[in-house]
Structures are given as C-alpha cells and as structure tokens.
Amino acid sequence: MIWILLSLLAAAAVLVLVSSRSDEDGPWRTFRRGWKARRDPDPEQAAAARAASAAPVDLSLADFLRATASEGDGYLNPDDLVENVRHATERATAVVRPRRGRELHRTSR
C-alpha cells in the first residue's frame, strides 16, 4: 500500500513539474478539456471513434497480398543490383591490388 501511495505522489510531482515548464496548456487543463469533450466530441474524434468501433475484416495474408499487389517494377530491380555489385567489386579490387603489390614488393626485399 505504501508503494502505491509513493508512486501516486511521484506521478503527481511529475505532473506539477511538467505543468510548470510547459508554455502550452498544462496537463490538468488538458485533462479537463478531454473530460468535457467526452460529452460533445469534435467531428474528428467522432470519426475516429466510429472507425475504431467497426467490425474487423477477416482476410488471409495471401488474399491481402493479392489485393494490394502493384504492377510494375518493385523496389529492387535485379539488373540494377547486379550492376551496383559489379561496380563495387571493381572499385574494391582497384584498391586492394596496389596494396598487395606494395606488400609483395616489401616482403621480397
């Protein structure tokens, strides 16, 4: 019971600190405004409540993927990917070959 009271006191202290530091409405004003808005919600809140109360649709993953499939190129085009890997390989070997030549030259002395 003591831990619950201590946690409630800590939460109240946080709310007081936050309300003193913010330039906007404090947490108490926001809470009261939200409490009053329960009786008379604005249109956006009413639309969100209607959407949340709608019955869920049972749909398998395969049906969902079929319904949302798009035609055309995907995010990765395999030809572009192969071309990028080839260029990266060429650049990497161009950097490694001169180093190997210097290392072989140093060890042969």
CNS distance restraints for C-alpha pairs under 8 A (distance, minus, plus):
assign (resid   1 and name CA) (resid   5 and name CA) 6.44 0.50 0.50
assign (resid   2 and name CA) (resid   6 and name CA) 6.14 0.50 0.50
assign (resid   3 and name CA) (resid   7 and name CA) 6.07 0.50 0.50
assign (resid   4 and name CA) (resid   8 and name CA) 6.19 0.50 0.50
assign (resid   5 and name CA) (resid   9 and name CA) 6.17 0.50 0.50
assign (resid   6 and name CA) (resid  10 and name CA) 6.13 0.50 0.50
assign (resid   7 and name CA) (resid  11 and name CA) 6.13 0.50 0.50
assign (resid   8 and name CA) (resid  12 and name CA) 6.17 0.50 0.50
assign (resid   9 and name CA) (resid  13 and name CA) 6.13 0.50 0.50
assign (resid  10 and name CA) (resid  14 and name CA) 6.23 0.50 0.50
assign (resid  11 and name CA) (resid  15 and name CA) 6.29 0.50 0.50
assign (resid  12 and name CA) (resid  16 and name CA) 6.23 0.50 0.50
assign (resid  13 and name CA) (resid  17 and name CA) 6.19 0.50 0.50
assign (resid  14 and name CA) (resid  18 and name CA) 6.05 0.50 0.50
assign (resid  15 and name CA) (resid  19 and name CA) 6.02 0.50 0.50
assign (resid  15 and name CA) (resid  27 and name CA) 6.67 0.50 0.50
assign (resid  16 and name CA) (resid  20 and name CA) 6.23 0.50 0.50
assign (resid  17 and name CA) (resid  21 and name CA) 6.37 0.50 0.50
assign (resid  18 and name CA) (resid  22 and name CA) 6.17 0.50 0.50
assign (resid  18 and name CA) (resid  26 and name CA) 7.38 0.50 0.50
assign (resid  18 and name CA) (resid  27 and name CA) 7.63 0.50 0.50
assign (resid  19 and name CA) (resid  25 and name CA) 7.65 0.50 0.50
assign (resid  19 and name CA) (resid  26 and name CA) 4.50 0.50 0.50
assign (resid  19 and name CA) (resid  27 and name CA) 6.07 0.50 0.50
assign (resid  19 and name CA) (resid  28 and name CA) 7.92 0.50 0.50
assign (resid  20 and name CA) (resid  26 and name CA) 7.61 0.50 0.50
assign (resid  22 and name CA) (resid  26 and name CA) 6.76 0.50 0.50
assign (resid  25 and name CA) (resid  29 and name CA) 5.97 0.50 0.50
assign (resid  25 and name CA) (resid  30 and name CA) 6.36 0.50 0.50
assign (resid  26 and name CA) (resid  30 and name CA) 6.24 0.50 0.50
assign (resid  27 and name CA) (resid  31 and name CA) 5.97 0.50 0.50
assign (resid  28 and name CA) (resid  32 and name CA) 6.16 0.50 0.50
assign (resid  29 and name CA) (resid  33 and name CA) 6.04 0.50 0.50
assign (resid  30 and name CA) (resid  34 and name CA) 6.12 0.50 0.50
assign (resid  31 and name CA) (resid  35 and name CA) 6.10 0.50 0.50
assign (resid  32 and name CA) (resid  36 and name CA) 6.19 0.50 0.50
assign (resid  33 and name CA) (resid  37 and name CA) 6.12 0.50 0.50
assign (resid  34 and name CA) (resid  38 and name CA) 6.52 0.50 0.50
assign (resid  35 and name CA) (resid  39 and name CA) 7.89 0.50 0.50
assign (resid  36 and name CA) (resid  40 and name CA) 7.18 0.50 0.50
assign (resid  37 and name CA) (resid  41 and name CA) 4.90 0.50 0.50
assign (resid  37 and name CA) (resid  42 and name CA) 7.50 0.50 0.50
assign (resid  41 and name CA) (resid  45 and name CA) 5.87 0.50 0.50
assign (resid  41 and name CA) (resid  46 and name CA) 6.11 0.50 0.50
assign (resid  42 and name CA) (resid  46 and name CA) 6.32 0.50 0.50
assign (resid  43 and name CA) (resid  47 and name CA) 6.11 0.50 0.50
assign (resid  44 and name CA) (resid  48 and name CA) 6.17 0.50 0.50
assign (resid  45 and name CA) (resid  49 and name CA) 6.12 0.50 0.50
assign (resid  46 and name CA) (resid  50 and name CA) 6.22 0.50 0.50
assign (resid  47 and name CA) (resid  51 and name CA) 6.18 0.50 0.50
assign (resid  48 and name CA) (resid  52 and name CA) 6.10 0.50 0.50
assign (resid  49 and name CA) (resid  53 and name CA) 6.18 0.50 0.50
assign (resid  50 and name CA) (resid  54 and name CA) 6.38 0.50 0.50
assign (resid  59 and name CA) (resid  63 and name CA) 6.38 0.50 0.50
assign (resid  59 and name CA) (resid  64 and name CA) 6.48 0.50 0.50
assign (resid  60 and name CA) (resid  64 and name CA) 6.23 0.50 0.50
assign (resid  61 and name CA) (resid  65 and name CA) 6.12 0.50 0.50
assign (resid  62 and name CA) (resid  66 and name CA) 6.15 0.50 0.50
assign (resid  63 and name CA) (resid  67 and name CA) 6.10 0.50 0.50
assign (resid  64 and name CA) (resid  68 and name CA) 6.16 0.50 0.50
assign (resid  65 and name CA) (resid  69 and name CA) 5.76 0.50 0.50
assign (resid  73 and name CA) (resid  77 and name CA) 6.77 0.50 0.50
assign (resid  76 and name CA) (resid  80 and name CA) 7.58 0.50 0.50
assign (resid  76 and name CA) (resid  81 and name CA) 7.05 0.50 0.50
assign (resid  77 and name CA) (resid  81 and name CA) 6.31 0.50 0.50
assign (resid  78 and name CA) (resid  82 and name CA) 6.12 0.50 0.50
assign (resid  79 and name CA) (resid  83 and name CA) 6.18 0.50 0.50
assign (resid  80 and name CA) (resid  84 and name CA) 6.14 0.50 0.50
assign (resid  81 and name CA) (resid  85 and name CA) 6.24 0.50 0.50
assign (resid  82 and name CA) (resid  86 and name CA) 6.16 0.50 0.50
assign (resid  83 and name CA) (resid  87 and name CA) 6.29 0.50 0.50
assign (resid  84 and name CA) (resid  88 and name CA) 6.15 0.50 0.50
assign (resid  85 and name CA) (resid  89 and name CA) 6.09 0.50 0.50
assign (resid  86 and name CA) (resid  90 and name CA) 6.25 0.50 0.50
assign (resid  87 and name CA) (resid  91 and name CA) 6.22 0.50 0.50
assign (resid  88 and name CA) (resid  92 and name CA) 6.08 0.50 0.50
assign (resid  89 and name CA) (resid  93 and name CA) 6.11 0.50 0.50
assign (resid  90 and name CA) (resid  94 and name CA) 6.11 0.50 0.50
assign (resid  91 and name CA) (resid  95 and name CA) 6.45 0.50 0.50
assign (resid  92 and name CA) (resid  96 and name CA) 6.22 0.50 0.50
assign (resid  93 and name CA) (resid  97 and name CA) 5.84 0.50 0.50
assign (resid  94 and name CA) (resid  98 and name CA) 7.07 0.50 0.50
assign (resid  95 and name CA) (resid  99 and name CA) 6.93 0.50 0.50
assign (resid  96 and name CA) (resid 100 and name CA) 6.21 0.50 0.50
assign (resid  97 and name CA) (resid 101 and name CA) 6.21 0.50 0.50
assign (resid  98 and name CA) (resid 102 and name CA) 6.32 0.50 0.50
assign (resid  99 and name CA) (resid 103 and name CA) 6.18 0.50 0.50
assign (resid 100 and name CA) (resid 104 and name CA) 6.04 0.50 0.50
assign (resid 101 and name CA) (resid 105 and name CA) 6.05 0.50 0.50
assign (resid 102 and name CA) (resid 106 and name CA) 6.15 0.50 0.50
assign (resid 103 and name CA) (resid 107 and name CA) 6.24 0.50 0.50
assign (resid 104 and name CA) (resid 108 and name CA) 6.10 0.50 0.50
assign (resid 105 and name CA) (resid 109 and name CA) 6.81 0.50 0.50
